[in-house]
């Protein structure tokens, strides 16, 4: 079961994914600004995943 903090972190991941979709709607990764914006959001997702409860992450692995 996820904690309140984990719920907030999962929301952060969803928001980052939405931002990536928005960036890609403006152009593709050949545009340096789009590439950098997407890269930053992917880094953000990675940091959030590292902060999640390991038991939560393990329970979601398929």
FENLIN-V569641 format. One record per residue. N is the residue number from 1. RES is the residue in one small letter. SS is DSSP state (A for helix, B for strand, O for the rest). OMEGA is omega in degrees with one decimal (NA if undefined). Layout:
BEGIN
N;RES;SS;OMEGA, N;RES;SS;OMEGA
END
This chain:
BEGIN
1;x;O;-177.3, 2;x;O;176.9, 3;x;O;176.7, 4;x;A;178.9, 5;x;A;178.5, 6;x;A;177.3, 7;x;A;177.8, 8;x;A;179.0, 9;x;A;178.0, 10;x;A;175.1, 11;x;A;176.5, 12;x;A;178.4, 13;x;A;179.2, 14;x;A;178.9, 15;x;A;178.5, 16;x;A;177.3, 17;x;A;176.9, 18;x;A;178.7, 19;x;A;177.6, 20;x;A;178.3, 21;x;A;179.5, 22;x;A;178.6, 23;x;A;-176.9, 24;x;A;175.3, 25;x;A;-179.6, 26;x;A;-179.1, 27;x;O;-179.5, 28;x;O;-173.6, 29;x;O;175.5, 30;x;O;174.2, 31;x;O;-175.6, 32;x;A;179.5, 33;x;A;177.3, 34;x;A;179.2, 35;x;A;-179.4, 36;x;A;-180.0, 37;x;A;178.7, 38;x;A;-179.9, 39;x;A;179.5, 40;x;A;179.2, 41;x;A;177.1, 42;x;A;175.4, 43;x;A;177.9, 44;x;A;178.8, 45;x;A;179.1, 46;x;A;179.0, 47;x;A;179.3, 48;x;A;179.7, 49;x;A;178.7, 50;x;A;-177.8, 51;x;A;179.5, 52;x;O;175.2, 53;x;O;-178.8, 54;x;A;178.1, 55;x;A;177.2, 56;x;A;-179.5, 57;x;A;-178.8, 58;x;A;-178.9, 59;x;A;-177.3, 60;x;A;179.9, 61;x;O;-177.8, 62;x;O;NA
END
